[in-house]
Amino acid sequence: MTDDEMIEALHRAYHRESEPARLGDHQVRIMSFEVGGGLLTTVFRIGDGRLTLLRAAKGTYREDVAIALLDAVDQVGDPGRQVHTRPLTVDGFPLDRAVVLHPVDAFSRRPELNTITTLAAPAHRGEVRPGESPEAFALVTGGVLNLRLAEWSRSPTPRADTRLLDEWPGGPLDVSDQAHPMSAESQLTGVAQGIPAGVRLELTDVRGHRLVLTRSWDRLTGTLLPAAPASPATPTAPAAPAAPAGPDAPGTPATPAGPDAPATPATPAGPDATAAAPLPVDIPRQEVWPLLAPIFAGDPIPHANLVVPGSPEEDILEMTYQTADCGHAERPFLATLESCAKRIKNHIVRTPGNWAVFRSRSGATVQLAHEDHDPPLWLETPYPEQNLSRGRHVTVDEATRILTVLCREERSPVPDLADLQTVPWLVPSSDSTPAEG
């Protein structure tokens, strides 16, 4: 395709003309028009049968950024089947990387243009994994992370390639061998803070630092495995997904397997000689983002932030529950005293057979079930060492008061109640033979 044919194809694709212009050392053509209430500026550079494409939406175009992006394309040359990054240094500009790649679908109705196009866009060092495929990067820009590459004035969105290592029934993620690009902030605040005890979440930044977290009451504990130092002569390759670790290794990063697995991290020389060793993590769950954000922002590992004391959270209980029509939680999760009381009032009492279990930080336990009775809630404390429970029927208000004592005094007040009943557990004898169905 000649340069003139390429220009004509672009005009047909956009249904409008472009104007010749010069940006630094680059001869280009520029097209601007209103889209969705904002100005879209598109820069085309044509030469040697190739097309370089820049897009700036919502009036965010800057000539100095455009020049820097075109310079980065010249440094990369043909990007091939990889995503490349180059430093992007523009005064007053928060995005510090130029991303250069063959776009998957820059011209949806002009495949002849797709095959000859190189796309360049500004990004942040915490958003892009150099060396990954354009298809993988398309999941970042158009998937859950939703990087708006054409909005040049956007704030950085640090990325975490995320995997769940243990079953979380009813949770927002499924166990997977494949990591998926997500917003690091949303995963650390919306997912890690609410993760059930014993469930591990693996988050990998674009450099390959791998963080595995689980919850221990109101703290997040686990391990940070820093990435192996990259060889200067070898381009950074996408990290291979790690195989899930076994159930006997809570808080330990999964070990990659297979010929494409990253090599065991080498120990770098110099003041950071211990950086590649696994690092313990133990932090208050509510401070997880401010403490660990530097990792995913592409900054040096904040060693002082990995083990941090903190004040215990107040008015919280661990809860599991089952309802016929309002969902369930098979794994214990932390909830405020207020939300536990609302769960009883709004959900448990809706249908006979609904139940909930509440546990304090000390391990004291209160469990209740909705029965066809007046008052409706059977409430008890279990005594596993005696194979029995003690309890009685209570009203919703009585249950709320009992939860308050459980939470704030970290003990079950059930033994203090009058008219308690003892319920022995049916424990099968060791020599009993199950009946055939």
Buried (B, 14 or more C-beta within 10 A) or exposed (E): BEEEEBBEBBBEBBEEEBEEBEBEEBEBBBBBEEEEEEBBBBBBBBEEEBBBBBBBBBBBBBEEBBBBBBBBBEEBEEBEEBBBBBEBEBEEBEBBBBBBBBBBEBBEEBEEBBEBBBBBBBBBBBBBBBBBBBEBBBBBBBEEBEBBBBBBBBEBBBBBBBBBBBEBEEBEBEBBEEBBBBBBBBBBBEBBBBBBBBBBBBBBBBBBBBBBBBBBBBBBBBBBBBBBBBEEEEEBBBBBBBBBBEEEBBBBBBBBEEEEBBEEBEEBEEEBEEBBEBBEBBBBBBBBBEBBBBBBBBEEBEEEBBEEEBEEBEEBBBBBBBBEEBEBBBBBBBBBBEEBBBBBBEBBBEEEEBBBBBBBBEEBBBBBBBBEEEBBBBBBBBBEEEEBBBBBBBBBEBBBEBBBBBBEEEBBBBEEBEEBEEEEEEEEEEEEEEEEE
